[in-house]
Amino acid sequence: MTSAKIILNPIAGRGHGARIEPQLRELLSAERLDFDLALTAGPWHAAELAERAVEDGFELIVAAGGDGTTHEVVNGLLAASGNGEAGTLGVIPIGSGSDFAHAVGVPPDLPGACLRLTNGKTQVVDVGRVAMPGQPDRYFDNTVGIGFSGIVTQEARKVKWLRGIALYLPVVLKTVFLRHHAPQVTMQYDDEELALRALMICVANGPREGGGFLVAPEARPDDGVFDLMIAGEVSRVAMLGLIPRFMQGTHVTHQAVTMARAKHVTISSPDNLIAHVDGEMLCTDAHRLEFEVLPQRLRVRC
C-alpha cells in the first residue's frame, strides 16, 4: 500500500482548506490510502514538510491547497532530490487558482482528486528554475508572470473572500485602471534578443494562470521548453479588449503580443520588476531574472 503524506494548507482558498479537512479525511480513508495528514502553519512550512516527508520515506507527497501550496511542496521535493528526479507529487486542488492541477489533468472536485491518488497514472513533468542576484533559486511548476500579472497578484492578496476566476477577473479589471509603469526590459531567450516596454511577460511551463487565463495556450509541462508570452505596452482601452482574449487564448494573434519558446531566458531592466511565481509574490524590485527549464524532473500522480 502506498504511504502518503498529505500537506494541507488550512488557509488555502480563503479558508476553504480548513473547512474541508473532515471531508478530506473521510474520502482518503474511503480510498484505503495509508496517509498521514499535516497542517501548514505559515509561509514555507509546506516546503519543510515535503522535504521531511521524503526523508521519512513517504512514497507520495500530496499538496492539498492552491498553486502556492503546490509551489512550496515542489520546492521541498526538489530540495530533497538533489539533481535527481523528484516526487512523487499528488495534488488536491482546493485553492484560489489550482492552475497546475488543471495542467496535469487532476479533477477540480475533491472526490475526483482523492480518487486519482490511488487510481491515477504517474507522469514526469518539467520544472522551471528562476534565479535573482543575491537570492536563493526558486523552482516553479506552472508560471512566472512579470509586470501586469505581478501587480494583479499583489492586488489579489488584498481580497479575502473570493476564489478562482471570481477572484482574479475583478482584480484584473481593477489593475487595468491602476497607475503602473510598463518597465523597459531586455529579453534574451536562447539565441534571440528583444527590447521593449513590456505590459506583461509570462514564462510558462503550463498553459493557464489566475484560475482561467490561458496566457500560453500551447504550453505543455512535459515538452522540455518554456512557452513565452510577451505583451508590449498598450492603452487601457486595448488592455480591456485583451482580457477576454486572454481567457480564450486568442490573444496570441494580437499585434502587441509575441509568443516564443525557449529553454533559457534572461530578463533585465533598469526599472523595478514586479513578478509572481505560481501565483505567489516573487519580487517587487528585481532588475534581473534568469530562467532555466529542467526537463523531466518531477513525478506527478494524476
Stockholm file with secondary structure:
# STOCKHOLM 1.0

chainA/1-302         MTSAKIILNPIAGRGHGARIEPQLRELLSAERLDFDLALTAGPWHAAELAERAVEDGFELIVAAGGDGTTHEVVNGLLAASGNGEAGTLGVIPIGSGSDFAHAVGVPPDLPGACLRLTNGKTQVVDVGRVAMPGQPDRYFDNTVGIGFSGIVTQEARKVKWLRGIALYLPVVLKTVFLRHHAPQVTMQYDDEELALRALMICVANGPREGGGFLVAPEARPDDGVFDLMIAGEVSRVAMLGLIPRFMQGTHVTHQAVTMARAKHVTISSPDNLIAHVDGEMLCTDAHRLEFEVLPQRLRVRC
#=GR chainA/1-302 SS CCEEEEEECTTHHHHHHHHTHHHHHHHHHHTTCEEEEEECCSTTHHHHHHHHHHHTTCSEEEEEESHHHHHHHHHHHHHHHTTSCEEEEEEEECSSCCHHHHHHTCCSSHHHHHHHHHHCCEEEEEEEEEECTTSCCEEESSEEEEEHHHHHHHHHTTCCSCCHHHHHHHHHHHHHTSCCCCCEEEEEETTEEEEEEEEEEEEESSSCBTTTBCSSTTCCTTSSSEEEEEEECCCHHHHHHHHHHHHHTGGGGSTTEEEEEESEEEEEEEEEEEEEETTEEEEEEEEEEEEEEEEEEEEEEC
#=GC SS_cons         CCEEEEEECTTHHHHHHHHTHHHHHHHHHHTTCEEEEEECCSTTHHHHHHHHHHHTTCSEEEEEESHHHHHHHHHHHHHHHTTSCEEEEEEEECSSCCHHHHHHTCCSSHHHHHHHHHHCCEEEEEEEEEECTTSCCEEESSEEEEEHHHHHHHHHTTCCSCCHHHHHHHHHHHHHTSCCCCCEEEEEETTEEEEEEEEEEEEESSSCBTTTBCSSTTCCTTSSSEEEEEEECCCHHHHHHHHHHHHHTGGGGSTTEEEEEESEEEEEEEEEEEEEETTEEEEEEEEEEEEEEEEEEEEEEC
//
